[in-house]
Amino acid sequence: MALSHRRRERLIAGGQSLQADVSRKPDAVRSAGKDVAMTFRNGLGSLLRPEDSVLVLIDHQPYQLANVNSHEPQMVVNNTTALAKAAKAFGVPTILTSVIADRGGLIFPQITDVFPGQEVIDRTFINTWEDRKVVDAVKATGRKQLIIAGLWTEICVAMPAIQALGEGWDVTVVTDASGGVSVEAHEVAIRRMIAAGANMMTWLAVAAEWQRDWARTEHAAELSEVLVQHAAGSGIAFLWEQQLLNTPVPGTAG
């Protein structure tokens, strides 16, 4: 449908105004009367670094696991344990938190065994980021790359992720160490957090980004052990590779 001359002029003027505003403020948009910083995850600097990362594991408890329907429950336990072990291997501070553990159950032992003796912060807040003990523990690390995984994705992950994003944190959500009450709930939560500016990754991608270069040998052996224990086919393939490398070549064929 053809535009009238006057409407075309208004659209052009509006576009020029928006372009001028963006050129004046390339790193911000005006929202609700105030400037909101926009983070674009592009370039080398946007990748995760172990020295800048802090991990928060939220509500990996029996009550929540009982109604996870977006993933196989054993997958959630395996992947979260792998993420915890990778964080420990790379020296990434990890905060463990539960909600009303007396009724919802203790954090999975596979996770707490990775950090023996570490306090689990128990909350009443559904939104972890409203609990001062958790936020203070994260801030005390001095790191800004906030990595979150938890149960359920649509509630206990989405709430703190969205609030922390609004406070200027660089937030990554580990989707396969999280889970929702349905596939729809999990996927809608992911879309919601992406729209808010969060970065989505899986546990193996996080570990690979922390490693970054196999020439960095200081944590390679520990990471390889995590892969063997928790990366299924990749771990078995690694063991097979080691077997072949250590198998003498027969002197004669046949």
Salt bridges, closest charged atoms under 4 A:
GLU9 OE2 - HIS5 NE2 2.82
ASP21 OD1 - ARG24 NH2 3.25
ASP35 OD2 - LYS25 NZ 3.09
ASP35 OD1 - ARG30 NH2 3.35
ASP52 OD2 - ARG49 NE 2.55
ASP59 OD1 - ARG123 NH1 2.86
GLU119 OE2 - LYS133 NZ 3.09
ASP136 OD1 - ARG132 NH2 3.04
ASP170 OD1 - ARG41 NH1 2.40
GLU222 OE1 - HIS219 ND1 3.41
